[in-house]
Amino acid sequence: MGVTEFLTALLSIVIIDLVLAGDNAIVLGLAARNLPKDKQKKVIVWGTIGAVIVRALATLAVVWLLKIPGLLLMGGIVLIWIAVKLLIEEKDHNVEATSSMWAAIRTIIIADAVMGLDNVLAVAGAAHGSFWLVLLGLMISVPIMVWGSTMILKLMEKLPWIIYVGSGVLAFTAAKMIVDEKLITMYFQDPLIKYGFILIVVAIVPWAGHLFKKLKHKKQVQIRDVDYAE
């Protein structure tokens, strides 16, 4: 892997981590909100450490699994759906609060593992089989996620185009996974076809997400109007 490819992959991993796991602070806060102030910091620190270890191990496992013929193609297709879903789906933060420190830590780890499935697949795809890229990406993005995720969320609310950038990065990662699949790589030998396909996917996915989001909003407005009329 060349320097440019390495840096591009690393940047992709950091952006994916920040966009898909930007609500990490909300999970931490909700799980620890019933605890005394002196215990909240411990829960946040140990909960984060546990979540990072689980996520790192899961990502490394997926990096290995993606080497199995056919799984890179399947992962790319799933990631395209995740990129579209990012633009149309509202996040669910129904995380149970608890008064026990260890129960709160367990809640944070489990909630992060469940919410981070899309993140694991995306990072594994962007890493191109490199375990070191996964670990380096986590080392850069985790401190930002923990201490700055509330700010990231507010920034994404004020500047919606950031979400579209994240969706585009996911689409790029998905397209790269598809063209690198050994079972169909012969169809992408021509650089024009290969990079043309990647550009088409990167262009279509955010557009499709935007279109579905508008249709969903329009449907919700129609339902509200019918309920109001009744």
Backbone as CSV, one residue per row, in Angstrom:
resi,resn,N_x,N_y,N_z,CA_x,CA_y,CA_z,C_x,C_y,C_z
1,MET,0.838,-1.195,0.000,0.000,0.000,0.000,0.877,1.250,0.000
2,GLY,0.683,2.143,-0.993,1.468,3.364,-1.083,1.082,4.364,-0.010
3,VAL,1.891,5.419,0.122,1.653,6.446,1.150,0.319,7.147,0.924
4,THR,0.034,7.514,-0.339,-1.219,8.204,-0.655,-2.426,7.336,-0.323
5,GLU,-2.360,6.058,-0.712,-3.456,5.118,-0.445,-3.640,4.916,1.062
6,PHE,-2.492,4.840,1.784,-2.536,4.666,3.238,-3.213,5.859,3.907
7,LEU,-2.799,7.072,3.526,-3.354,8.292,4.126,-4.831,8.465,3.774
8,THR,-5.201,8.103,2.529,-6.610,8.170,2.116,-7.462,7.221,2.940
9,ALA,-6.948,6.002,3.140,-7.669,5.000,3.934,-7.795,5.441,5.389
10,LEU,-6.712,6.002,5.937,-6.723,6.474,7.325,-7.726,7.616,7.513
11,LEU,-7.738,8.562,6.567,-8.683,9.679,6.619,-10.120,9.159,6.529
12,SER,-10.342,8.173,5.660,-11.670,7.563,5.510,-12.128,6.937,6.830
13,ILE,-11.215,6.228,7.499,-11.542,5.566,8.770,-11.917,6.587,9.833
14,VAL,-11.138,7.666,9.925,-11.416,8.708,10.926,-12.773,9.368,10.661
15,ILE,-13.058,9.707,9.391,-14.348,10.332,9.034,-15.502,9.374,9.329
16,ILE,-15.336,8.092,8.962,-16.375,7.087,9.228,-16.639,6.979,10.730
17,ASP,-15.563,6.915,11.520,-15.706,6.824,12.980,-16.477,8.017,13.531
18,LEU,-16.132,9.213,13.075,-16.753,10.425,13.610,-18.210,10.565,13.184
19,VAL,-18.511,10.215,11.936,-19.885,10.360,11.434,-20.804,9.279,11.996
20,LEU,-20.331,8.022,11.995,-21.181,6.920,12.447,-21.219,6.782,13.965
21,ALA,-20.183,7.255,14.662,-20.159,7.115,16.118,-20.146,8.469,16.819
22,GLY,-20.658,9.480,16.138,-20.683,10.827,16.705,-21.578,10.947,17.920
23,ASP,-22.501,10.004,18.101,-23.421,10.056,19.242,-22.916,9.235,20.423
24,ASN,-21.620,8.895,20.442,-21.040,8.116,21.530,-21.228,8.787,22.885
25,ALA,-21.087,10.111,22.933,-21.229,10.845,24.198,-22.643,10.757,24.746
26,ILE,-23.636,10.694,23.863,-25.027,10.579,24.306,-25.241,9.242,25.002
27,VAL,-24.684,8.167,24.419,-24.783,6.833,25.024,-24.129,6.841,26.404
28,LEU,-22.941,7.446,26.487,-22.221,7.521,27.760,-23.031,8.283,28.801
29,GLY,-23.555,9.436,28.386,-24.310,10.296,29.303,-25.597,9.648,29.790
30,LEU,-26.327,9.010,28.891,-27.604,8.387,29.252,-27.403,7.211,30.209
31,ALA,-26.381,6.424,29.956,-26.144,5.243,30.800,-25.693,5.630,32.206
32,ALA,-24.979,6.754,32.326,-24.396,7.146,33.612,-25.188,8.224,34.349
33,ARG,-26.323,8.659,33.800,-26.990,9.849,34.339,-27.558,9.683,35.753
34,ASN,-27.823,8.456,36.214,-28.379,8.242,37.560,-27.311,7.999,38.621
35,LEU,-26.071,8.016,38.211,-24.971,7.770,39.152,-24.495,9.062,39.814
36,PRO,-23.873,8.960,41.019,-23.290,10.151,41.652,-22.200,10.737,40.769
37,LYS,-21.975,12.032,40.878,-21.006,12.730,40.025,-19.618,12.103,40.079
38,ASP,-19.189,11.679,41.272,-17.835,11.135,41.408,-17.657,9.806,40.676
39,LYS,-18.767,9.081,40.469,-18.696,7.790,39.770,-18.918,7.922,38.264
40,GLN,-19.531,9.020,37.827,-19.841,9.202,36.406,-18.574,9.210,35.548
41,LYS,-17.519,9.898,36.024,-16.277,9.962,35.251,-15.640,8.579,35.096
42,LYS,-15.676,7.788,36.202,-15.116,6.434,36.147,-15.883,5.565,35.151
43,VAL,-17.215,5.695,35.174,-18.056,4.916,34.252,-17.753,5.284,32.807
44,ILE,-17.629,6.587,32.542,-17.350,7.062,31.181,-15.989,6.538,30.697
45,VAL,-14.966,6.607,31.571,-13.624,6.152,31.199,-13.610,4.643,30.954
46,TRP,-14.109,3.843,31.937,-14.064,2.382,31.809,-15.043,1.868,30.758
47,GLY,-16.179,2.544,30.631,-17.146,2.179,29.586,-16.567,2.384,28.205
48,THR,-15.844,3.498,28.041,-15.204,3.808,26.760,-14.095,2.802,26.445
49,ILE,-13.268,2.485,27.448,-12.178,1.516,27.251,-12.747,0.162,26.817
50,GLY,-13.793,-0.294,27.530,-14.429,-1.568,27.199,-15.023,-1.562,25.801
51,ALA,-15.711,-0.453,25.449,-16.344,-0.335,24.127,-15.303,-0.337,23.013
52,VAL,-14.179,0.354,23.249,-13.114,0.434,22.244,-12.477,-0.941,22.023
53,ILE,-12.236,-1.685,23.126,-11.645,-3.020,23.009,-12.558,-3.946,22.205
54,VAL,-13.862,-3.931,22.546,-14.831,-4.780,21.830,-14.900,-4.388,20.354
55,ARG,-14.941,-3.068,20.091,-15.040,-2.590,18.705,-13.773,-2.941,17.919
56,ALA,-12.607,-2.780,18.540,-11.342,-3.095,17.862,-11.272,-4.581,17.502
57,LEU,-11.630,-5.448,18.464,-11.608,-6.897,18.215,-12.603,-7.292,17.124
58,ALA,-13.807,-6.684,17.176,-14.834,-6.979,16.164,-14.370,-6.530,14.780
59,THR,-13.752,-5.351,14.715,-13.282,-4.820,13.431,-12.164,-5.678,12.863
60,LEU,-11.218,-6.078,13.721,-10.117,-6.935,13.273,-10.637,-8.284,12.769
61,ALA,-11.684,-8.799,13.433,-12.297,-10.061,12.996,-12.934,-9.902,11.620
62,VAL,-13.618,-8.759,11.402,-14.272,-8.503,10.114,-13.226,-8.291,9.017
63,VAL,-12.113,-7.616,9.338,-11.009,-7.436,8.376,-10.542,-8.800,7.878
64,TRP,-10.403,-9.760,8.794,-9.995,-11.123,8.425,-11.075,-11.818,7.607
65,LEU,-12.348,-11.667,8.021,-13.459,-12.325,7.321,-13.616,-11.813,5.888
66,LEU,-13.339,-10.522,5.682,-13.501,-9.930,4.351,-12.513,-10.493,3.325
67,LYS,-11.526,-11.260,3.796,-10.580,-11.899,2.882,-11.173,-13.161,2.258
68,ILE,-12.295,-13.650,2.819,-12.972,-14.824,2.267,-13.658,-14.428,0.958
69,PRO,-13.447,-15.165,-0.138,-14.038,-14.808,-1.436,-15.545,-14.598,-1.358
70,GLY,-15.991,-13.475,-1.920,-17.420,-13.171,-1.963,-17.890,-12.233,-0.869
71,LEU,-17.201,-12.257,0.298,-17.651,-11.434,1.428,-17.351,-9.953,1.228
72,LEU,-16.298,-9.654,0.458,-15.972,-8.251,0.168,-17.083,-7.617,-0.670
73,LEU,-17.589,-8.391,-1.634,-18.702,-7.929,-2.475,-19.962,-7.726,-1.640
74,MET,-20.288,-8.708,-0.793,-21.475,-8.617,0.066,-21.349,-7.445,1.041
75,GLY,-20.150,-7.286,1.612,-19.908,-6.178,2.540,-20.073,-4.834,1.860
76,GLY,-19.591,-4.723,0.617,-19.728,-3.478,-0.149,-21.179,-3.129,-0.410
77,ILE,-21.990,-4.136,-0.761,-23.420,-3.914,-1.023,-24.136,-3.467,0.256
78,VAL,-23.827,-4.139,1.383,-24.425,-3.766,2.669,-24.022,-2.340,3.050
79,LEU,-22.754,-1.995,2.784,-22.250,-0.671,3.133,-22.915,0.428,2.304
80,ILE,-23.283,0.117,1.064,-24.021,1.087,0.245,-25.359,1.402,0.911
81,TRP,-26.026,0.365,1.420,-27.303,0.576,2.122,-27.100,1.396,3.395
82,ILE,-26.007,1.124,4.127,-25.702,1.876,5.347,-25.469,3.346,5.014
83,ALA,-24.792,3.618,3.895,-24.524,4.993,3.466,-25.817,5.744,3.156
84,VAL,-26.788,5.045,2.535,-28.102,5.656,2.243,-28.881,5.843,3.540
85,LYS,-28.854,4.801,4.394,-29.597,4.820,5.661,-29.126,5.942,6.572
86,LEU,-27.824,6.277,6.502,-27.255,7.347,7.313,-27.998,8.664,7.106
87,LEU,-28.471,8.885,5.872,-29.140,10.139,5.526,-30.633,10.137,5.840
88,ILE,-31.248,8.961,5.958,-32.713,8.918,6.103,-33.185,8.441,7.470
89,GLU,-32.284,7.819,8.222,-32.710,7.232,9.498,-32.366,8.133,10.665
90,GLU,-33.313,8.271,11.596,-33.070,9.021,12.820,-32.509,8.062,13.859
91,LYS,-31.505,8.548,14.593,-30.859,7.702,15.598,-31.773,7.449,16.788
92,ASP,-31.702,6.241,17.342,-32.475,5.885,18.527,-31.519,5.802,19.714
93,HIS,-31.768,6.636,20.725,-30.891,6.684,21.899,-31.593,6.195,23.163
94,ASN,-32.435,5.175,23.030,-33.131,4.635,24.200,-32.185,3.736,24.993
95,VAL,-31.272,4.367,25.740,-30.301,3.629,26.541,-30.734,3.690,28.000
96,GLU,-30.828,2.516,28.605,-31.318,2.428,29.980,-30.304,2.992,30.971
97,ALA,-30.773,3.882,31.863,-29.917,4.409,32.925,-29.933,3.438,34.091
98,THR,-28.841,3.416,34.861,-28.776,2.509,36.008,-28.035,3.178,37.156
99,SER,-28.293,2.736,38.378,-27.654,3.329,39.553,-26.404,2.557,39.971
100,SER,-26.112,1.446,39.265,-24.926,0.646,39.570,-23.809,0.983,38.590
101,MET,-22.607,1.211,39.125,-21.475,1.612,38.293,-21.128,0.545,37.257
102,TRP,-21.017,-0.727,37.683,-20.642,-1.795,36.759,-21.750,-2.102,35.763
103,ALA,-23.013,-1.941,36.204,-24.141,-2.142,35.291,-24.142,-1.062,34.205
104,ALA,-23.775,0.166,34.606,-23.703,1.280,33.645,-22.596,1.035,32.624
105,ILE,-21.439,0.541,33.096,-20.319,0.228,32.198,-20.730,-0.861,31.210
106,ARG,-21.423,-1.903,31.731,-21.896,-2.993,30.865,-22.886,-2.470,29.818
107,THR,-23.781,-1.574,30.247,-24.767,-0.980,29.335,-24.085,-0.216,28.211
108,ILE,-23.054,0.564,28.559,-22.311,1.355,27.559,-21.648,0.433,26.532
109,ILE,-20.997,-0.623,27.022,-20.288,-1.557,26.124,-21.258,-2.261,25.185
110,ILE,-22.381,-2.761,25.744,-23.372,-3.471,24.925,-24.029,-2.525,23.917
111,ALA,-24.420,-1.322,24.379,-25.069,-0.342,23.492,-24.141,0.063,22.361
112,ASP,-22.864,0.287,22.682,-21.896,0.685,21.658,-21.671,-0.446,20.656
113,ALA,-21.633,-1.700,21.166,-21.436,-2.853,20.276,-22.587,-2.990,19.293
114,VAL,-23.819,-2.823,19.795,-25.006,-2.936,18.934,-25.072,-1.792,17.934
115,MET,-24.845,-0.553,18.426,-24.927,0.629,17.556,-23.739,0.729,16.608
116,GLY,-22.641,0.015,16.936,-21.423,0.159,16.147,-21.215,-0.888,15.077
117,LEU,-22.235,-1.731,14.806,-22.092,-2.783,13.793,-21.791,-2.200,12.415
118,ASP,-22.507,-1.115,12.061,-22.262,-0.479,10.759,-20.863,0.127,10.729
119,ASN,-20.440,0.686,11.860,-19.112,1.286,11.964,-18.024,0.235,11.758
120,VAL,-18.205,-0.927,12.364,-17.223,-2.018,12.265,-17.027,-2.443,10.810
121,LEU,-18.135,-2.646,10.085,-18.058,-3.059,8.686,-17.398,-1.979,7.835
122,ALA,-17.780,-0.718,8.069,-17.242,0.392,7.269,-15.739,0.558,7.477
123,VAL,-15.301,0.521,8.733,-13.871,0.676,9.046,-13.074,-0.500,8.500
124,ALA,-13.605,-1.710,8.649,-12.922,-2.900,8.122,-12.756,-2.804,6.605
125,GLY,-13.792,-2.295,5.923,-13.717,-2.128,4.471,-12.705,-1.077,4.064
126,ALA,-12.667,0.028,4.817,-11.743,1.129,4.498,-10.291,0.758,4.779
127,ALA,-10.086,-0.212,5.678,-8.720,-0.584,6.078,-7.979,-1.405,5.027
128,HIS,-8.711,-1.960,4.039,-8.101,-2.752,2.960,-7.214,-3.882,3.494
129,GLY,-7.691,-4.547,4.562,-6.966,-5.696,5.096,-5.840,-5.369,6.047
130,SER,-5.653,-4.088,6.385,-4.557,-3.690,7.271,-5.035,-3.560,8.716
131,PHE,-4.532,-4.429,9.600,-4.870,-4.358,11.023,-4.326,-3.069,11.649
132,TRP,-3.153,-2.637,11.193,-2.526,-1.431,11.755,-3.355,-0.190,11.435
133,LEU,-3.961,-0.160,10.258,-4.821,0.976,9.906,-6.025,1.067,10.832
134,VAL,-6.604,-0.087,11.168,-7.754,-0.128,12.090,-7.360,0.453,13.447
135,LEU,-6.230,-0.039,13.980,-5.780,0.396,15.302,-5.385,1.867,15.305
136,LEU,-4.681,2.313,14.259,-4.272,3.716,14.166,-5.492,4.626,14.030
137,GLY,-6.469,4.194,13.222,-7.708,4.967,13.062,-8.455,5.118,14.366
138,LEU,-8.522,4.021,15.157,-9.181,4.069,16.470,-8.430,4.990,17.434
139,MET,-7.108,4.924,17.417,-6.294,5.767,18.306,-6.514,7.252,18.042
140,ILE,-6.742,7.602,16.759,-6.971,9.008,16.398,-8.403,9.438,16.693
141,SER,-9.369,8.570,16.321,-10.777,8.983,16.380,-11.452,8.802,17.731
142,VAL,-11.005,7.807,18.531,-11.672,7.560,19.817,-11.580,8.749,20.776
143,PRO,-10.394,9.358,20.984,-10.357,10.539,21.858,-11.281,11.662,21.366
144,ILE,-11.359,11.830,20.037,-12.247,12.860,19.473,-13.703,12.497,19.740
145,MET,-14.043,11.192,19.587,-15.419,10.733,19.817,-15.844,10.953,21.260
146,VAL,-14.947,10.607,22.202,-15.290,10.680,23.629,-15.424,12.116,24.111
147,TRP,-14.439,12.940,23.781,-14.413,14.302,24.314,-15.097,15.320,23.411
148,GLY,-15.275,14.984,22.136,-15.844,15.983,21.233,-17.101,15.579,20.493
149,SER,-17.691,14.418,20.860,-18.829,13.927,20.088,-20.074,14.799,20.227
150,THR,-20.255,15.425,21.404,-21.393,16.340,21.575,-21.253,17.520,20.617
151,MET,-20.017,18.031,20.498,-19.747,19.137,19.582,-19.952,18.692,18.137
152,ILE,-19.536,17.454,17.817,-19.695,16.914,16.463,-21.173,16.825,16.100
153,LEU,-21.994,16.349,17.062,-23.435,16.246,16.824,-24.053,17.609,16.513
154,LYS,-23.682,18.603,17.327,-24.215,19.965,17.122,-23.766,20.520,15.771
155,LEU,-22.517,20.222,15.416,-21.969,20.685,14.143,-22.722,20.061,12.972
156,MET,-23.060,18.755,13.100,-23.780,18.056,12.035,-25.215,18.579,11.909
157,GLU,-25.786,19.039,13.040,-27.135,19.618,12.997,-27.120,20.968,12.297
158,LYS,-26.080,21.775,12.559,-25.977,23.110,11.957,-25.511,23.046,10.505
159,LEU,-24.653,22.072,10.213,-24.102,21.932,8.850,-24.448,20.537,8.316
160,PRO,-25.673,20.351,7.816,-26.131,19.029,7.346,-25.251,18.414,6.260
161,TRP,-24.518,19.252,5.512,-23.690,18.728,4.429,-22.582,17.800,4.943
162,ILE,-22.238,17.925,6.247,-21.221,17.041,6.821,-21.679,15.584,6.749
163,ILE,-22.993,15.366,6.976,-23.563,14.017,6.889,-23.411,13.479,5.464
164,TYR,-23.597,14.365,4.474,-23.477,13.943,3.073,-22.028,13.588,2.735
165,VAL,-21.078,14.311,3.351,-19.662,13.976,3.164,-19.398,12.573,3.723
166,GLY,-19.935,12.308,4.927,-19.789,10.992,5.540,-20.408,9.907,4.696
167,SER,-21.596,10.171,4.145,-22.270,9.217,3.276,-21.442,8.950,2.014
168,GLY,-20.839,10.017,1.480,-19.982,9.881,0.299,-18.743,9.041,0.567
169,VAL,-18.154,9.230,1.762,-16.978,8.435,2.155,-17.354,6.959,2.289
170,LEU,-18.523,6.697,2.881,-19.016,5.323,2.997,-19.249,4.708,1.615
171,ALA,-19.832,5.511,0.714,-20.084,5.045,-0.656,-18.765,4.727,-1.370
172,PHE,-17.764,5.589,-1.172,-16.431,5.378,-1.760,-15.824,4.073,-1.241
173,THR,-15.930,3.864,0.090,-15.410,2.641,0.711,-16.123,1.410,0.160
174,ALA,-17.453,1.496,0.032,-18.255,0.386,-0.488,-17.864,0.051,-1.925
175,ALA,-17.717,1.084,-2.759,-17.350,0.884,-4.166,-15.960,0.251,-4.285
176,LYS,-15.029,0.702,-3.434,-13.673,0.137,-3.435,-13.699,-1.344,-3.049
177,MET,-14.561,-1.676,-2.061,-14.687,-3.069,-1.647,-15.190,-3.930,-2.804
178,ILE,-16.171,-3.406,-3.535,-16.766,-4.157,-4.647,-15.754,-4.389,-5.769
179,VAL,-15.031,-3.329,-6.175,-14.073,-3.470,-7.292,-12.849,-4.303,-6.900
180,ASP,-12.576,-4.413,-5.565,-11.433,-5.204,-5.108,-11.792,-6.673,-4.866
181,GLU,-13.094,-7.008,-5.002,-13.523,-8.397,-4.811,-12.897,-9.290,-5.891
182,LYS,-12.171,-10.319,-5.449,-11.435,-11.186,-6.376,-12.338,-11.923,-7.368
183,LEU,-13.579,-12.193,-6.945,-14.487,-12.944,-7.823,-14.902,-12.152,-9.060
184,ILE,-14.875,-10.806,-8.968,-15.321,-9.978,-10.096,-14.272,-8.955,-10.530
185,THR,-13.058,-9.072,-9.990,-12.017,-8.080,-10.283,-11.665,-8.013,-11.773
186,MET,-11.912,-9.118,-12.494,-11.577,-9.132,-13.930,-12.410,-8.122,-14.726
187,TYR,-13.585,-7.772,-14.184,-14.460,-6.814,-14.880,-14.011,-5.361,-14.667
188,PHE,-13.056,-5.162,-13.738,-12.608,-3.799,-13.422,-11.123,-3.607,-13.718
189,GLN,-10.606,-4.388,-14.667,-9.199,-4.268,-15.055,-8.923,-2.918,-15.714
190,ASP,-9.891,-2.437,-16.501,-9.758,-1.146,-17.176,-9.945,-0.030,-16.147
191,PRO,-8.920,0.838,-15.943,-9.023,1.919,-14.955,-10.241,2.823,-15.175
192,LEU,-10.621,3.014,-16.452,-11.775,3.863,-16.770,-13.062,3.258,-16.191
193,ILE,-13.210,1.947,-16.338,-14.390,1.248,-15.798,-14.341,1.240,-14.266
194,LYS,-13.162,0.945,-13.720,-12.993,0.852,-12.271,-13.325,2.174,-11.576
195,TYR,-12.640,3.242,-11.994,-12.848,4.535,-11.323,-14.153,5.189,-11.741
196,GLY,-14.637,4.849,-12.939,-15.952,5.335,-13.367,-17.044,4.762,-12.479
197,PHE,-16.930,3.460,-12.152,-17.893,2.797,-11.262,-17.862,3.437,-9.874
198,ILE,-16.649,3.675,-9.348,-16.511,4.284,-8.015,-17.154,5.669,-7.988
199,LEU,-16.897,6.480,-9.029,-17.469,7.839,-9.094,-18.998,7.805,-9.175
200,ILE,-19.529,6.867,-9.944,-20.993,6.737,-10.089,-21.633,6.393,-8.736
201,VAL,-21.026,5.436,-8.013,-21.557,5.031,-6.694,-21.494,6.200,-5.716
202,VAL,-20.358,6.907,-5.701,-20.182,8.055,-4.791,-21.193,9.162,-5.101
203,ALA,-21.529,9.330,-6.379,-22.496,10.369,-6.773,-23.941,9.947,-6.487
204,ILE,-24.268,8.684,-6.764,-25.660,8.212,-6.651,-26.103,8.029,-5.199
205,VAL,-25.228,7.498,-4.342,-25.634,7.168,-2.968,-26.122,8.387,-2.173
206,PRO,-25.359,9.496,-2.088,-25.882,10.663,-1.355,-27.161,11.221,-1.991
207,TRP,-27.232,11.190,-3.335,-28.440,11.665,-4.034,-29.648,10.804,-3.673
208,ALA,-29.456,9.472,-3.673,-30.542,8.550,-3.329,-30.984,8.752,-1.879
209,GLY,-30.005,8.939,-0.983,-30.324,9.191,0.420,-31.132,10.455,0.602
210,HIS,-30.741,11.507,-0.117,-31.459,12.785,-0.068,-32.883,12.640,-0.592
211,LEU,-33.026,11.873,-1.676,-34.345,11.659,-2.282,-35.261,10.875,-1.334
212,PHE,-34.743,9.789,-0.757,-35.529,8.976,0.186,-35.916,9.786,1.423
213,LYS,-34.996,10.650,1.872,-35.270,11.482,3.044,-36.424,12.444,2.763
214,LYS,-36.419,13.056,1.564,-37.498,13.968,1.172,-38.829,13.235,1.076
215,LEU,-38.822,12.031,0.488,-40.043,11.235,0.356,-40.584,10.826,1.730
216,LYS,-39.667,10.470,2.637,-40.054,10.072,3.991,-40.685,11.250,4.729
217,HIS,-40.062,12.423,4.594,-40.583,13.629,5.245,-41.956,13.992,4.683
218,LYS,-42.108,13.884,3.355,-43.383,14.191,2.700,-44.483,13.252,3.190
219,LYS,-44.147,11.964,3.350,-45.112,10.970,3.828,-45.532,11.271,5.261
220,GLN,-44.553,11.669,6.096,-44.841,12.001,7.492,-45.766,13.209,7.594
221,VAL,-45.538,14.198,6.729,-46.386,15.406,6.698,-47.807,15.034,6.293
222,GLN,-47.944,14.159,5.284,-49.267,13.715,4.819,-50.031,12.976,5.920
223,ILE,-49.316,12.125,6.662,-49.925,11.372,7.774,-50.393,12.328,8.868
224,ARG,-49.568,13.323,9.177,-49.954,14.326,10.190,-51.174,15.113,9.756
225,ASP,-51.210,15.462,8.455,-52.358,16.222,7.923,-53.648,15.406,8.017
226,VAL,-53.547,14.097,7.722,-54.729,13.215,7.798,-55.195,13.086,9.240
227,ASP,-54.235,12.912,10.173,-54.570,12.793,11.604,-55.231,14.079,12.109
228,TYR,-54.702,15.219,11.647,-55.237,16.524,12.073,-56.651,16.720,11.541
229,ALA,-56.887,16.278,10.274,-58.212,16.423,9.651,-59.260,15.582,10.370
230,GLU,-58.850,14.428,10.866,-59.758,13.530,11.580,-60.093,14.062,12.965
